[in-house]
Amino acid sequence: MILAIVLLGYFMILLDTSIVVTGLPVMGEELGLTALHLSWVQNSYTLVFGGLLLLAARTGDLFGRRRMLLTGLTLFSVSSLLIGLAPSAGWLIGGRLLQGAGAAILAPTTLALITEHFPEGPARIRATSAYGAVAGIGAAAGMVLGGVFADLLSWRVGFLVNVPVGVHLAILALRALPGRDAAQPGHLDLPGAITSTLGVAFVLFGIVEASELGWGNPVVDGSLAAGVVLFAIFLLLERRAVQPLLPLSLFSSVQRNGALATRFLLVASVMSFFFFVTQLMQTGMGMSPLQAGLGFLPLSLVQFLFASVVPRLGRAGVSQRTLVVVGVLIMSGGMAWLAFATVGESYLLAVAGPMLLLGAGQGLAFGPLTGAAVSGARADEAGAASGLVNAVHQIGGTFGVGALSSLTVGVLGTGAAASAVVGRADLGFSVAAGLLLLGAVLALVCLNESRADDRPSGRRRFGRMRVGIASGERVGAEPIPEEEHDRPCRSRPW
């Protein structure tokens, strides 16, 4: 029951990240939105979602995850109702801002619930594999449903449907989760909260505006510079904080760092894929929003299929590292295929074929990457680790769309020729393929060879202390030798 709540809640917030994309033209016509309005319908959600992630993750550690899950579901459901009933641009964008806040609470809370209720080993692997599958399927399903609703019903249905789903999930959470939250004593790191929220928001804003204004624009450069400075201040504050918003000890694991970096590159490539392929199908191939939405079905179906076999591959002895490396390499092949696609080719050859590779690769890689990023985090760091994973996910996706679309300026130009769309998109696909190759190298070097179904041993290392997994009690505080603590990220040669 807990896993069902986690997966449905996470699916709902990812669905609304992309559900507006295929419905934006219809939305603009109905409400009389300008191009700027349409941009902010999407970007307002992303900015608030990404900006509040680290803060929201820490509140779950301090105030209890049950309480924060219910708060997030309430915010998300109420904001979805406001969006579904929106009569104007201001109402719509305001609802998306509030929805982003709800998503920022839900995303790290759902992942932290997995680390809290599923011990390391087969149960954790199955849960993170399912969570990772939802991470990819949710965005693709949003593209499909957005097109279906916009063409057959109304774009509003895509948001209104969240209300009964959110209410039902809240009822299930009240029944399934313990009545008393496992809240931790302490206080919120307000300086860290302010600097991290503003820092991430400025970076995301700069990346978003770069696709419109271009790199080198004062607004873009100023936003990025402000974000970097604020985040540097945030890191300095966290080093001295008694109860930091983001424990810097999380970065002591080379495997976690490698998993986060690989996830960043993977998500950047995938979100740019959604951006370009939507335009390719609608502008280059003349598809309607419904047809374009349904055009993403091969990706969703194949990803679900491959994600479902990850636990079985683990039981057969396949390591997490192997799954990630193979999956990311398959995705790179799919991107390379797209880079060579031409307008004259059919949908099956130019789009559906590459989607099969991308879906297979995502299905293999997302779950193990998620597990590697949160594995080994202490109970009091589970929320922060989950927030870090989701922050990387959001920043990576925004970076991918902003950076790669700026390389293909004009791909969204009204009335652009189909050949021009493909001619400009192929550069983006080529760069995305290169990013995925880099991600495969990082995974090969930094992820360990533990099997996907490995059970935890009696003793695990967290930071520089050894703790007992079975009992959850501290076994000893003997320091780990420096040569062991700083060992290479791989435990055996390759």
C-alpha positions in Angstrom: 0.0 0.0 0.0 2.8 2.4 0.9 4.6 1.8 -2.4 1.3 2.4 -4.3 0.9 5.7 -2.6 4.5 6.7 -3.3 4.4 5.7 -7.0 1.0 7.3 -7.7 2.0 10.5 -5.9 5.3 10.8 -7.8 3.6 9.8 -11.1 1.0 12.7 -10.6 3.7 15.4 -10.2 5.8 14.2 -13.1 2.7 13.9 -15.3 1.9 17.6 -14.8 5.5 18.5 -15.7 4.8 17.6 -19.3 1.1 17.4 -19.7 0.9 21.0 -20.7 3.3 20.7 -23.6 1.0 19.1 -26.2 -1.9 21.1 -25.0 -0.3 24.6 -25.0 -1.6 25.7 -28.4 -5.2 24.9 -27.4 -4.7 26.5 -24.0 -3.4 29.6 -25.6 -6.3 29.9 -28.0 -9.0 29.4 -25.3 -7.5 31.9 -22.8 -6.0 34.3 -25.3 -2.4 33.8 -24.0 0.6 35.5 -25.4 3.8 33.6 -26.2 5.2 34.9 -22.9 2.2 33.6 -21.0 2.6 30.2 -22.5 6.3 30.1 -21.6 5.5 30.9 -18.0 2.7 28.3 -17.8 5.5 25.7 -18.1 8.4 27.6 -16.5 6.6 28.8 -13.3 6.0 25.2 -12.3 9.6 24.2 -13.0 11.1 27.1 -11.1 9.1 26.7 -7.9 9.4 22.9 -8.0 13.2 23.0 -8.4 13.7 26.0 -6.1 11.9 24.6 -3.1 13.1 20.9 -3.3 16.0 21.1 -0.8 13.9 23.0 1.7 10.9 20.7 1.3 13.1 17.6 1.7 14.5 18.9 5.0 11.0 19.7 6.4 10.1 16.1 5.9 13.0 15.0 8.2 12.1 17.6 10.8 8.3 17.5 10.9 7.5 14.0 9.7 7.0 12.5 6.3 3.3 11.6 6.8 2.5 15.2 7.7 4.5 16.6 4.7 3.0 14.0 2.3 -0.5 15.1 3.3 0.5 18.8 3.0 1.9 18.2 -0.5 -1.1 16.3 -1.6 -3.4 19.1 -0.4 -1.4 21.8 -2.1 -1.2 19.9 -5.3 -4.9 19.0 -5.4 -6.1 22.5 -4.6 -3.8 24.1 -7.1 -4.9 21.6 -9.8 -8.5 22.6 -9.1 -7.5 26.3 -9.5 -5.7 25.6 -12.8 -8.6 23.5 -14.1 -11.0 26.4 -13.5 -8.6 29.2 -14.5 -10.4 32.0 -16.5 -7.3 34.0 -17.2 -3.5 33.9 -17.6 -2.8 35.3 -14.1 -5.0 32.6 -12.5 -3.4 29.9 -14.5 0.2 30.9 -13.8 -0.6 31.5 -10.1 -2.1 28.0 -9.9 1.0 26.5 -11.6 3.2 28.3 -9.0 1.2 26.8 -6.1 1.3 23.4 -7.9 5.1 23.6 -8.1 5.2 24.1 -4.3 3.1 21.0 -3.8 5.3 19.0 -6.2 8.4 20.2 -4.3 7.0 18.7 -1.1 5.8 15.5 -2.7 8.9 14.5 -4.7 11.4 14.1 -1.9 8.8 12.9 0.5 7.8 10.0 -1.7 11.4 8.9 -2.2 12.3 9.3 1.5 9.3 7.0 2.3 10.9 4.3 0.2 14.2 4.6 2.1 12.3 4.6 5.4 9.9 1.6 4.8 12.0 -0.6 2.5 15.3 -1.9 3.9 18.3 -2.2 1.7 18.3 -5.3 -0.3 15.7 -6.9 -2.7 12.8 -4.9 -1.2 14.6 -1.6 -1.7 15.7 -2.5 -5.2 12.2 -3.4 -6.3 10.8 -0.2 -4.8 13.5 2.0 -6.4 13.2 0.2 -9.7 9.5 1.0 -9.7 10.2 4.6 -8.7 12.8 5.0 -11.4 10.4 3.6 -14.0 7.8 6.2 -12.9 10.4 8.9 -13.3 10.6 8.3 -17.0 7.1 7.0 -17.7 5.5 9.9 -16.0 6.9 12.5 -18.3 6.1 10.4 -21.4 2.6 9.7 -20.2 2.0 13.4 -19.7 2.8 14.0 -23.4 0.3 11.2 -24.3 -2.5 12.3 -22.0 -2.0 16.0 -22.7 -2.6 15.4 -26.4 -5.6 13.1 -25.8 -7.3 15.6 -23.4 -6.6 18.6 -25.6 -8.1 17.0 -28.7 -10.9 14.9 -27.4 -12.0 16.6 -24.1 -10.4 19.7 -22.8 -6.9 20.6 -21.6 -8.6 21.3 -18.2 -9.3 17.7 -17.6 -5.6 16.9 -17.3 -5.5 19.1 -14.2 -9.0 18.4 -12.7 -8.3 14.7 -12.7 -5.6 15.3 -10.0 -8.3 16.4 -7.5 -10.0 13.0 -6.9 -6.7 11.2 -7.2 -5.0 13.5 -4.6 -8.0 13.1 -2.2 -7.9 9.3 -2.6 -4.2 9.2 -2.0 -4.5 11.4 1.1 -7.2 9.0 2.5 -4.9 6.0 1.8 -1.9 7.7 3.4 -4.0 8.4 6.6 -4.7 4.7 6.8 -1.4 3.2 5.7 1.2 5.4 7.3 1.9 5.4 11.0 -0.3 7.8 13.0 2.7 9.3 14.7 5.3 10.9 12.5 8.9 10.0 13.0 9.8 13.6 13.3 13.2 14.6 14.5 14.0 17.2 17.1 15.7 20.3 15.7 15.2 23.5 13.9 15.0 24.5 10.3 18.2 26.0 8.8 16.6 29.3 7.6 19.8 30.9 6.1 20.4 27.7 4.2 16.8 27.5 3.1 16.8 31.1 1.8 20.1 30.8 -0.1 19.4 27.4 -1.6 15.9 28.3 -2.7 17.0 31.5 -4.3 20.2 30.0 -5.7 18.4 27.2 -7.5 15.6 29.5 -8.7 18.1 32.0 -10.2 20.0 29.2 -12.0 16.8 27.7 -13.4 15.5 31.1 -14.4 18.8 31.9 -16.2 18.7 28.6 -18.1 15.0 29.0 -19.0 15.6 32.5 -20.3 18.7 31.5 -22.3 16.5 29.6 -24.7 14.6 32.8 -25.4 17.3 35.6 -25.0 20.4 33.6 -25.8 23.6 33.0 -23.8 25.5 36.2 -23.1 22.3 38.3 -22.5 22.7 40.4 -19.3 19.5 38.9 -17.8 20.7 35.4 -18.4 24.3 36.0 -17.2 23.2 38.0 -14.2 20.7 35.3 -13.1 23.2 32.5 -13.5 25.9 34.5 -11.7 23.5 35.3 -8.8 22.6 31.7 -8.6 26.2 30.5 -8.4 27.1 33.1 -5.8 24.0 32.2 -3.7 24.8 28.5 -3.9 28.4 29.1 -2.9 27.2 31.0 0.1 24.8 28.2 0.9 27.6 25.6 0.9 29.7 27.8 3.2 26.7 28.1 5.6 26.1 24.4 5.5 29.7 23.7 6.5 29.0 25.6 9.8 25.4 24.7 10.4 24.6 22.5 13.4 21.6 21.0 11.5 22.3 21.8 7.9 19.6 21.8 5.2 21.8 19.7 3.0 24.4 17.6 5.0 27.6 17.8 3.0 28.5 14.3 4.2 26.2 13.1 1.4 28.9 14.1 -1.1 31.5 11.9 0.6 30.2 8.9 -1.4 31.8 8.7 -4.9 29.0 6.3 -6.0 26.4 8.8 -5.0 28.2 11.7 -6.8 28.5 9.5 -9.9 24.9 8.5 -9.8 23.8 12.1 -9.4 26.0 13.3 -12.3 24.8 10.5 -14.5 21.2 11.3 -13.7 21.8 15.0 -14.5 23.1 14.1 -18.0 20.4 11.5 -18.6 17.5 13.8 -17.6 19.0 16.7 -19.6 19.0 14.5 -22.7 15.5 13.0 -22.2 13.8 16.3 -21.6 15.4 17.9 -24.6 14.2 14.8 -26.5 10.6 15.5 -25.5 11.0 19.2 -26.4 12.4 18.5 -29.9 10.3 15.4 -30.9 7.1 17.1 -30.0 7.9 19.9 -32.4 9.1 17.4 -35.0 5.9 15.5 -34.9 3.5 18.5 -34.9 5.4 20.9 -37.1 7.5 18.6 -39.2 5.1 15.7 -39.7 1.8 17.6 -39.4 0.4 15.6 -36.5 -2.4 16.9 -34.3 -1.9 17.2 -30.5 -3.7 13.9 -30.1 -1.5 12.1 -32.7 1.6 13.6 -31.2 0.6 12.5 -27.7 -0.1 9.0 -28.9 3.2 9.0 -30.7 5.0 8.7 -27.4 3.3 5.4 -26.5 6.2 3.3 -27.8 8.5 5.0 -25.4 6.2 4.5 -22.4 5.4 0.9 -23.1 8.9 -0.2 -23.7 10.3 1.6 -20.7 7.7 0.0 -18.5 8.5 -3.4 -19.9 12.3 -3.1 -19.3 11.9 -1.5 -15.9 9.8 -4.5 -14.8 12.6 -6.9 -15.5 15.3 -5.0 -13.6 14.7 -6.8 -10.3 14.9 -10.2 -12.1 18.1 -9.2 -13.8 19.5 -8.3 -10.4 18.5 -11.7 -9.0 20.3 -13.3 -12.0 23.5 -11.5 -10.9 23.6 -8.4 -13.1 25.1 -5.5 -11.2 23.6 -2.0 -10.9 26.6 -0.6 -12.7 26.1 -2.9 -15.7 22.4 -2.0 -15.9 23.1 1.7 -15.9 26.0 1.6 -18.3 24.1 -0.6 -20.8 20.9 1.4 -20.4 22.6 4.8 -21.0 24.5 3.4 -24.0 21.3 2.1 -25.6 19.8 5.6 -25.0 22.8 7.2 -26.7 22.2 5.0 -29.7 18.6 6.1 -29.9 19.6 9.8 -29.8 22.2 9.2 -32.5 19.4 7.5 -34.6 17.2 10.6 -34.2 20.1 12.9 -35.2 20.1 11.2 -38.6 16.3 11.2 -39.1 14.9 13.2 -42.0 11.5 14.6 -42.7 10.9 12.3 -45.6 11.1 9.3 -43.4 8.0 7.8 -41.8 7.1 8.2 -38.1 7.9 4.5 -37.6 11.4 4.9 -38.9 12.3 8.4 -37.8 10.6 8.5 -34.4 9.1 5.3 -33.1 12.3 3.3 -33.8 14.6 5.6 -31.7 11.9 5.7 -29.0 12.2 1.9 -28.6 15.9 2.3 -27.8 15.3 5.3 -25.5 12.5 3.5 -23.6 14.6 0.3 -23.2 17.6 2.3 -21.9 15.5 4.4 -19.5 13.8 1.3 -18.1 17.2 -0.3 -17.4 19.0 2.8 -16.0 16.6 4.9 -14.0 15.8 2.5 -11.1 19.5 1.5 -10.4 20.5 5.1 -10.6 17.9 6.1 -8.0 19.0 3.3 -5.7 22.7 4.2 -6.0 21.9 7.8 -5.2 20.1 7.1 -1.9 21.9 3.9 -0.8 23.8 4.3 2.4 22.1 7.5 3.5 21.4 7.6 7.3 17.8 7.7 8.4 18.1 11.4 9.4 19.6 12.2 6.0 17.0 10.3 3.9 14.9 13.4 3.2 18.0 15.5 2.2 19.3 12.7 -0.1 15.9 12.4 -1.7 15.7 16.1 -2.2 19.1 16.1 -3.8 18.1 13.4 -6.3 15.0 15.4 -7.2 16.8 18.7 -7.4 19.3 17.2 -9.8 16.4 15.8 -11.8 14.7 19.2 -12.2 17.9 21.2 -12.8 19.1 18.6 -15.4 15.8 18.7 -17.3 15.7 22.4 -17.4 19.3 22.6 -18.4 18.7 20.1 -21.2 15.8 22.0 -22.7 17.4 25.5 -22.2 20.9 24.7 -23.4 20.1 22.4 -26.3 17.2 24.5 -27.6 19.6 27.5 -27.6 21.8 25.6 -30.0 18.8 25.1 -32.4 17.4 28.6 -32.3 14.3 28.9 -34.5 13.1 25.3 -34.1 9.9 26.6 -32.6 9.4 29.4 -35.1 5.8 29.8 -36.3 5.5 28.4 -39.8 9.0 27.1 -39.9 9.5 24.6 -42.7 9.6 20.9 -41.7 13.1 20.6 -43.2 14.3 23.5 -41.0 12.9 21.9 -37.9 14.8 18.7 -38.5 17.9 20.5 -39.7 18.0 22.4 -36.4 17.0 19.6 -34.2 19.7 17.2 -35.3 22.3 19.2 -33.6 20.4 19.0 -30.3 20.0 15.2 -30.7 23.7 14.8 -31.5 24.7 16.8 -28.4 22.3 14.7 -26.3 23.9 11.5 -27.6 27.3 12.8 -26.5 26.0 13.7 -23.0 24.7 10.2 -22.7 28.0 8.7 -23.7 29.6 10.9 -21.0 27.0 9.6 -18.5 27.9 6.0 -19.4 31.6 6.7 -18.7 30.8 8.3 -15.3 28.6 5.3 -14.4 31.3 2.8 -15.4 33.9 4.6 -13.3 31.9 5.5 -10.2 29.2 2.9 -9.6 30.1 -0.2 -7.7 29.4 -3.8 -8.9 26.9 -4.7 -6.2 24.2 -6.9 -7.5 20.7 -5.4 -7.8 19.4 -7.9 -5.2 22.4 -7.7 -2.8 21.3 -7.9 0.8 23.0 -5.5 3.2 25.7 -7.0 5.3 25.6 -6.8 9.1 27.7 -3.7 9.1 27.5 -0.7 6.8 29.6 2.4 6.6 28.0 5.8 6.8 30.5 8.6 6.6 33.3 7.7 9.0 31.3 5.5 11.4 30.2 1.9 11.3 26.5 1.1 12.2 24.5 -2.1 12.4 21.9 -2.5 9.7 19.9 -5.3 11.3 19.3 -3.6 14.6 19.6 0.0 13.5 21.9 0.6 16.5 25.3 2.1 16.6 27.9 -0.7 16.7 31.0 1.4 17.1 32.6 4.7 16.4 36.0 3.5 15.4 37.4 5.6 12.6 37.7 4.1 9.1 41.4 4.2 8.0 42.1 7.0 5.5 43.3 4.6 2.9 39.9 2.7 3.1 37.8 5.9 3.4 39.4 7.4 0.3 39.5 4.2 -1.7 38.6 4.3 -5.4 34.9 4.2 -6.2 35.2 0.7 -7.6 36.0 -2.2 -5.4 37.5 -4.4 -8.0 39.6 -3.7 -11.1 38.1 -3.5 -14.6 
